[in-house]
Amino acid sequence: MATTWITDATCLTHEDGGWISARRSIEIASGRIVALHHYTPYIAPEDEVIVGTGLLAIPGLVNAHTHSPDNLLRGSAPQLPLELWSLHSAAGREGRTPRQCYISAALGGIEMLRTGTTALLDHVRISPELDGACLDAIAQAYLDLGLRAVVAPIVADRPVASTLPLDSDDLRDLDLSAYGMRALLPASEQIAIAEAFVERWHGCEQRIMAGIGPSAPQRCSDDLLIGAAALAARHSLILHLHALETRAQQIMGHRLYGKGTVAHLDDLGLLGPKTNLAHAIWIEGDDLDRIARTDTAIIHNPVSNARLGSGFCPLADYLERGIRVGLGTDSACCNDSNNLFETTKWAGLLHNPVRPHARWLGAAAALRLATQGSADAIGLGSSVGNLAPGQSADITMLRLDTPAFTPLNDVVRQLVLSENGSSVVHVVVAGETVLRGGVCTRLNESAIWEEAQEYAARQHLANCQIQANARKLAAPIEAMFARIGRDRSTSQ
């Protein structure tokens, strides 16, 4: 088998707890890094060569939380709190065909490759019902692009209106049967669809892995949560779910369980090393102890948290307790981007105003969360997230003759705080060059964009009635917000 070489590049490696940059030539074979040479050895004529002179080679970024169906909804939802925002986004993604799901996943996948992401976890919401053909199409899109992906189908069996801390007066005289109180597939049927997907795709070409993704505790019956956890245990999968993203979700947990949501998950046995809690903003009581004790991972989504006004994730507290943390962009409809460079910068800066400077995260730590932290959290282990012999050859290369790196004073600081993905020129996944010269090598980008535009326009018209049905919940949610605001001001 031919060897691939990246010659004479500035390589960024994580060693002895810190980042080190040095000129090296990277030898790659069978999808893995063989060595980082101090010089360029003899290269056989049949070997592939990427000239790395003037390039920075870094571990590929890992996006630990995104939602591919929302890529066709970019820019469609106004700036609103999550519960109101979701009325626009959820209704907008309904009724997709498998081809539309493929295009939506490919659209985000191209953006991620072009901004240096080599692996991701897609928390896939198929509406109105989970559909195996749509899940297959999404996995196929990532395989066609050459990305490394964990595809975690979202399951949920509580009607929308019953997942919110609404009062009976909020819903008086409203007909919510078409959206807010619409029945969903039984838990057993959803688990069966998800398990069939796992059996078809988990481990495919060593690039596609499956997971299972309960939407959030308050959106799932206990039977569904337990069934999802059992599925994850049977196949050794990641269990990935939203948790405590907003104050309303915190309140709803107490209504449903008579205790905090994390405490309830712990009682059900859902916390553990293969469990991801996305957002985890409104934790309380002994939640930090429970998360740390069970080695549960947190996925921090700073841009969408700010976009939706959800609150500040207690990131410093998680890290100080040794809790594993990864970074996610969240969806292109509540972040407006799949660019993990942007997210990494936000993670490094957003918490500064509310923390003493001694507890600031900093650029080096933020970059580690976007690489090794995310890879570990979503089940890719220690073989992804660094440039070292034996590691998977998932490598992003950036031009150094760009504004972000000129003059070059501190590689890590400038990579995190100055770079926005525009310097990315080549991307290698599992030893294969899947982005060359800033262009995907496996799919026609222009054709994907053209088809995406066509589908988005068509879907907007098709979903007008669904949007109207969803908007019936807007007034009750506004009343809920007003009540939450009064309750908080009274308790202070």
Order of alpha helices (4+ residues) and beta strands (2+ residues): beta-beta-beta-beta-beta-beta-alpha-alpha-beta-alpha-beta-alpha-beta-alpha-beta-alpha-alpha-beta-alpha-beta-alpha-alpha-beta-alpha-alpha-alpha-beta-alpha-beta-beta-beta-alpha-alpha-alpha
